[in-house]
Amino acid sequence: MPSLNDAFLSAFGHAPTGVWSAPGRVNLIGEHTDYNGGLALPMALPQRTRAAVSARDDDLLRLRSLQEDAVVEVSLDEVTGGTPAGWAAYVAGVLWALREGGYAVRGLDVVVDGAVPLGAGLSSSAALECSVAAAASDLFGLGLLDTEDGRTVLATACQRAENDIALAPTGGMDQAAAMHCTERHALRLDCRDFSHSQVPLDLESRDVVLLVTDTRASHALADGQYGARREDCERAAEILGVELLRDVVGRPLDETFAQLPDDLLRRRTRHVVTEIERVDAVVTALEAGDLDEVGRLFVASHESLRDDYEVSATELDLVVDTAMATGALGARMTGGGFGGSAIALVRTGDVERVTSAIATAFADGHLTAPMSFSATASRAATRDE
């Protein structure tokens, strides 16, 4: 595979102005809470999407990926919901959203190289969006990459790209993580107003590893299931007379349930409310160095996602069950679900044994071999070269 700069020169006949990158993310806890105005606790992964970019003096966007052969071209004036199709929508949507926000942006030449596993629930789409958003900020002199408030503007533009152009009804956690995370910290993110704080995450000193397992099970957010869960939450909030389900946190659940007409909406609501509460419980446990409690909360989160929110999958359950049976402190699915990845807190000396047990369980179940790796908290979007 050619280098990023060589591929750019081959595609467009000139060198890029620079290279920007943004990370994938893994969410420690707080799943399906972002679009409910709740809390989440993501961290940035070392795996990043890198984008070699130059500005143009017209409105043409030319795109190539090292993972694809063809060059995609689209005029910014043509960008609308569903156009362009495929991965290009995430890039074009960023420029569209910045223009909608009143920022003077033009076309770009872009070549991207994605190291974030695709379809793994590790937010490869937000990594792509945020790498290009970071480049656009620098190349067009927007200055948004230089301040926390500016990074929030970029994250919001990237979320709009995903929602309005790529037509994936996600919340804003992934983009906020890609723009705000720092090394050796998790990000306590309030998804109502996207305020955030850094939570020290020093697992290594406790001889514990965060093991991420990409199940290789198909994972897609635009296939209707994710949107259906969001619609369930919006319906429940409307019946309860609140703007977002975050607004019922702290109320007695039995009183809340009495106002909901069916068991499905009760279960969806119970997951959201208890998951929001679990986020701060994990923050408290991390601050106290109580990793056993963090592990217990991981398991409670997975059970809630599996039973009340119904977004787990056979492969995700198998990772969690196998990790726990092999001595993990805790494990849970992470991301939107229906496939994707799971995480486990594992003592350093047990990593090889847990990883091997997971691989064996998948082989015994005649499932596609998973990919497991240890993850450390990394940095947000930045200019690399």
N, C-alpha and C positions, 0 to 999 in steps of 0.2 A: 504494500500500500504506500502511495507517495506521501511525503510530508504535507502538512497543511499548507505551508507557503508554496511548495512546488505545485500542489493541486490548484491553488488559487491562480498562480501564474499561467498554468496550462489552460485553465478554464476561461480566464479573462484577459490574458495578455499583458498583465502588469502586476506588480507586487501589491500585497495588501498594505493598508496604512498601519494596521496593528492586529493583535490577537487578543480577544477577550474570552473569559470563561466563567461558567457558573456551575454550581454543584447540583447533583441529585440530593435527595433528602430521605431520611428515614424518620418516621414519627414514633417517638418513644411511647406516647399515649395521647389520647384525645382524637379519636377517629370518628369521622362524620359529625364533628362538632362545629367545623368552621362555617358552613353555610347556615348553621343555627345560632351564629353569634357567640359561640362558646369559646373554650380554651383548648389549646393544643400545645404539645411539647416536642417539636421536631429538632433534629440536628442535621447539619450538612454532612454529606458523604465525601470521602476523598475523590470518588469518581466524578468527573466533570465533563461537560460539553464545552468544547473550544470552538470559537468562531473567528476566522480570519475575515476582516471586513475593510472595505473602503467606501467612502461616500461618493455619490454620483451628483451631477448637477441637473439631473432630470428626475422624473417620478418613476423610473423603471427599477424594479427589484429583480436582481438576478441571483439565483440560489443554486448551490450544489452541495451535496453531502458526500463525504467519503464513503458512506454506507450505501450510496445510490450512484447510478451512472449518469443519469440525465441532468442537464441544467434546466431549472424551472425559471420562467420569466413571467412577471405579472406587473402591470401598471398599478400604482397605488390607487388610482381612480377607479379601478375595477374591483378592489377588495370589498367584499361584503360577506354576509353569513354563508358559509359553505364554499366560498371562492377566495383564493384557490383551494383545491382539495388536498388532502393528505398532510404530510408534515409541513409543507410550505405555508399552510394556514397559520401555524403558530408563529412564524416569522413575520409574515405579512400583517398579521393581526396586531403585532406590537407597534408597527409604524402607523397603522390605521388608528389604534387607540391613542397614541401620542398626539396625532393630528386632531383627533376628537377632543383631546384635552387642551388644545390650543398651542401645542408646541410645533415649531417650524422644522419639520423633518422632510427629507427628500428620499430619493431612492438609494439603494445600497447594492454593492456586489458582496456576496457572502459565500464562504465555504465553511461548512461545519464538520466537526469530527466528534461524534458522541461516544463517550465511554461509560455513560450511565446505561445499565441494562434496559432495553426496551420492553415495555409490557410487564415490568416486574413490580409495579406499584411503588417505584422509587423516584417518581417524578422526573422522568426524562424530558417530558414536555416543558415543564417549568424551567429546567436547566437550559433548554434550547431558547426559550423565550427570553430568559434573563441574560444570557450571554449576548444576545443581539440587542436587548434593551440597554445594556451597559455600553456596548459599542456605539449605539445611536446617541446616547447622552454625551459621550466624549466627542464623537465626530461632528456633531451639530452644535457643540458648545452649550448644551443644556445645563451642565453642572449638577445634574441630579444624582450622580454617583458619589458625590462628595459629602453629602449630609444624610443623616438618618431620615429626615423628612423627605428629601429627594428620593432616597431609595424606596420609601413607601409609595411615592408617586409612580416610580417605575414598576414596582410590584403590582400596583393596582392596574396599570396599563397592561401588564402581562396577563393578569386575571381576565381583563376584558377581552383580550385576544383569544384566550381559551374559551370563554363563554360565548362571545358574540360572533367570532369568525370561525374558530375550530368547532364550535357548537358542542362543547363538552361542559356540562353544568356543574363544574367544580366550585368549591369555595376558594378562598385566597391563601390558605395555609402554605401551599407548596411554593408559591411565588415569594411570599414573605420570608420563608426560610432561606430561599436561594439568595435573597437580597440582604438579609440581616444576621444570619448565623455567624458565629465566630469560633475559632479553634478551641477545643477542649471545653466547650459549653453547649448546652441545649438552650433552646429559645422558648421561654414561656410567652406564648402569643395569645393575646386577647383578640379574637376574631370579630368582635363587635366594632372596635375602632382601630385595630391593628397596632395598638400599643404593645410593647414587648419589653422583656428584661432577660438578661443572660443568667443562666443557671449553671454553675460549675459542674462539670461532668468528668470526674477523675476516677474512672473505673480501674485504670492500670495500677494505681497505687494500692488498690484493694485486691489485686490479682484476679480481676474479673474482666471478661471480654463481652462486648456486644456482638453476637454472632447473627449475621443476616443470611437467610436462605431464600434465594430466588427459586421458587418451585417450578418455574418454566411452564406453569399452567397459564393458559390464555387469559389475558386481563385487558379489558377495554371499558372505558368510562362512558363512551358515547353509544352504548348498545341498548340503553333503556333502563337497565336495572338500577344504575346509580341515580338517574333522574327520577325513577319511581320512588326511591327512598326519600329524595328531597321533597317530592310532592306529598308524600305521607306526612312529613314534618310540617310542611306549610299548611296542610289541611288541619293537623292537630293544633297548630298555633292559632289558626283562625277560629276554631271551635272554642279554644281556651281564652280567646279575646286578647291575645298578646301578639306582638310583632314577630318575635322569635322565641323558640323553645328555651333559649337561655333565660328568658324572663320568668320561667316557672321554677328555676333552681332555687331551693330553699323552702319551697312550699311542701307541705305533707303530700307524699305521692298518692295516698288514698283519696285525698280531696281532689287532686288533679285527675286521677283515673275516673272518679265518679262523673266527671263532665264529658268524658270521651265515650263515643257510642259503641266501640267494638274493641276486641282484644288486640287486633293488629296495631291500631293507633296507640293503645296503651303500651305495648311492647316497644314500639319505636320511640315513644316519649321516654319510657324508663331508661332505655339505653342512652339517649342523649343526655338526660339529666344526671344519671349516675356517672357517665363517662366524663362530663365536665367536672364533677366533684373529684373524680380519680386523678385528674391532672394536677390539681394543687396538692392532693395527697402524695403523689409521686415526688413533686417538688420538695415537700416537707421531708419525705423520707431520704431523698438525695442529700439535702442539706444536713440531715442528721447522720448520714453515712449508713443508713439502715437498708442495705441492698436486699435483705430477705423480704422486707415489706414492699420494696419496689417490685420484686418478683411476684409476690402475692397479688399485687394490683395488676400486673401484666396479665396474669391468668384470669382474674375477674373481668378484665377488659375483653379478653378473647371470648370468654363464655358469653358475655353480653352481646358481642358482635355476632357470634354464632347463633345464639338462641333467640334474642330479642330483635336484632337488626337483620339477621339472616343474610349476611354478606360473606360468610366464610366459604370454604370449599374443601373437598376431600383432602387435597394436597396440603392446604394450610393447617387443617386439623391434625394431619399426620405429623407434620413438623412439630407442632406444639406438643402433642401427646408423646412423641418419641423423645423430644428434648427433655421434657419433664421426667419421663421414665428413666432417663440416662443421667439425671442429677442436675439439670439446669435449675437455677434459682427461680426462674420464671420465663414464660414465653407467650407470645401472642402474634396474631396476624397484624400486619401493618399496611397502611394505604387503604385504597377504596374497597379492596376485597374482590371476590369472585375469581380468585387467582392471585398472582403476584407473589409477594414475599411475606415471610414471617421473621420475627426476631426472637432471640433468646439471650438471657443473661447467664453466662457460663463461666465457671471458674477456669482460670488459664490452663491448669493442668488437665481439665476435662474436655478441652476444645476438640482435640483429635477424636476422642471417643464419641462425643456427641455428633460431630460431623459424620463420622463413619456410620453411626447408628441410623442417622437420617437417610444417608445414601442407601444403606441396606434395606430400610423400610420401603423406600420408593422402588427399589429393584424387586423386592418381594411382592409389591403391589402392582408390578408391571406398569409403572408410571415413568414418564420421562425423567431422566436423571436430573436432580436439582443441582444448583451451584451455591455453595456456602462460602462466606468470607467474613473476616473480622473487620469491624468498622470503627474508625475513630472520628471524633467530631472535627469537621474541617471548616474552611472559611467561605465567605459569601462571594458573590459575583465581583470580578475585578478585571483590570487590564493586566495581561500576562507579558506582552511584548510590545 
